[in-house]
Amino acid sequence: MTALNIGSNSFREDGWLNLDHPSTRYSNEQAKIDVPHDLMSDKAIALGDNTLTAAYTSHTIEHISDEFVEKTFKEVYRMLEPGGVFRVTCPDSDKLYKAYVDGDKEYLTSWVFPHPDGRQKFFRSFGLGEQLVFIVASNVSPYSKRNSDLARITKGVEVFREPEIEKILKTKSKEDALTFFTDACQERALHLQKQIAGNHVSWWNFEKIKNIMEKVGFKDAQKKKYNESDYEIFKNFDEKNKDSVAQKHYSVFVEAKK
Ligand SMILES: C[S@@+](CC[C@H](N)C(=O)[O-])C[C@H]1O[C@@H](n2cnc3c(N)ncnc32)[C@H](O)[C@@H]1O
């Protein structure tokens, strides 16, 4: 069996190859990288066609622009053997949007983990819309300028404030509003991913992931629960990844077959 973990960071499983892009943000956490690769590049992933049994990516596609997520899914399809399986998990924008609509400040605030430097308390002081926009399109939320280093790096990038965000969320559909913010982020500030690789630039839910999976050739894209899978290799797999465990209440889980 050969399987590939895309955007692996610290998660390493026996028998799996780790693909990741070295960056200052993640260098202290990254496990050994077998396949160094920038997913936002035009290069092919350095693995052959039909060579993988399975591929997995957790909390990575939201760091990549839509165009390159489609390219990554195409690459995964190319590398998987016929019958090979692909599992994707990332923040579920349906859950985040619902929290905004319901006024669930606690859910959105807890996105930022408590830290001795008080970052969660500071995040709480932002509007619900500014919090939602930070989670899907970080560089166009005012929270992206939360300290002097980040304010310097993001200088010149115009951010949306609560009243404008509220107006856009009220007048557009969920999909159109989220796309409005992620497009603005991808147009204005995609270059910042090189310096702030932890930021998010794209929104995802089951339908959007399924559409891209099926567009590149996958069959039978299905929404799954945490730890649930139709495929032996992914049964109770999520609990092995401590970062996936920590994010499970925010996440969507999708799998498909070549
Ligand atoms: C939040 S971490 C997720 C780590 C882990 N997979 C998990 O389940 O939590 C995001 C991962 O995406 C990777 N990543 C971000 N941008 C990338 C890019 N352009 N190319 C490849 N990997 C990237 C980071 O290096 C990091 O490993």
The ligand as an SDF file (V2000), in Angstrom:
LIG
                    3D

 27 29  0  0  0  0  0  0  0  0999 V2000
   -3.5140   23.7270    9.6760 C   0  0  0  0  0  0  0  0  0  0  0  0
   -2.2550   22.7480    9.0260 S   0  0  0  0  0  0  0  0  0  0  0  0
   -3.0650   21.1960    8.9080 C   0  0  0  0  0  0  0  0  0  0  0  0
   -2.1910   20.1060    9.3550 C   0  0  0  0  0  0  0  0  0  0  0  0
   -2.7910   18.7290    9.5150 C   0  0  0  0  0  0  0  0  0  0  0  0
   -3.0130   18.1060    8.2420 N   0  0  0  0  0  0  0  0  0  0  0  0
   -4.0930   18.7410   10.3130 C   0  0  0  0  0  0  0  0  0  0  0  0
   -4.8730   17.8640   10.1180 O   0  0  0  0  0  0  0  0  0  0  0  0
   -4.3220   19.6220   11.1380 O   0  0  0  0  0  0  0  0  0  0  0  0
   -2.1430   23.2520    7.3580 C   0  0  0  0  0  0  0  0  0  0  0  0
   -1.1540   22.4610    6.5560 C   0  0  0  0  0  0  0  0  0  0  0  0
   -1.2500   22.9120    5.2020 O   0  0  0  0  0  0  0  0  0  0  0  0
    0.0520   23.0500    4.6880 C   0  0  0  0  0  0  0  0  0  0  0  0
    0.0460   24.0060    3.5880 N   0  0  0  0  0  0  0  0  0  0  0  0
   -0.3830   25.2990    3.6110 C   0  0  0  0  0  0  0  0  0  0  0  0
   -0.1540   25.8680    2.4150 N   0  0  0  0  0  0  0  0  0  0  0  0
    0.4230   24.9230    1.6220 C   0  0  0  0  0  0  0  0  0  0  0  0
    0.8970   24.9000    0.2910 C   0  0  0  0  0  0  0  0  0  0  0  0
    0.8320   25.9700   -0.4860 N   0  0  0  0  0  0  0  0  0  0  0  0
    1.4340   23.7400   -0.1740 N   0  0  0  0  0  0  0  0  0  0  0  0
    1.5050   22.6360    0.6020 C   0  0  0  0  0  0  0  0  0  0  0  0
    1.0770   22.6050    1.8770 N   0  0  0  0  0  0  0  0  0  0  0  0
    0.5410   23.7270    2.3850 C   0  0  0  0  0  0  0  0  0  0  0  0
    0.8440   23.5570    5.8830 C   0  0  0  0  0  0  0  0  0  0  0  0
    2.2340   23.4060    5.7030 O   0  0  0  0  0  0  0  0  0  0  0  0
    0.2860   22.6810    6.9910 C   0  0  0  0  0  0  0  0  0  0  0  0
    0.9290   21.4480    7.0690 O   0  0  0  0  0  0  0  0  0  0  0  0
  1  2  1  0
  2  3  1  0
  2 10  1  0
  3  4  1  0
  4  5  1  0
  5  6  1  0
  5  7  1  0
  7  8  2  0
  7  9  1  0
 10 11  1  0
 11 12  1  0
 11 26  1  0
 12 13  1  0
 13 14  1  0
 13 24  1  0
 14 15  1  0
 14 23  1  0
 15 16  2  0
 16 17  1  0
 17 18  1  0
 17 23  2  0
 18 19  1  0
 18 20  2  0
 20 21  1  0
 21 22  2  0
 22 23  1  0
 24 25  1  0
 24 26  1  0
 26 27  1  0
M  CHG  2   2   1   9  -1
M  END
$$$$
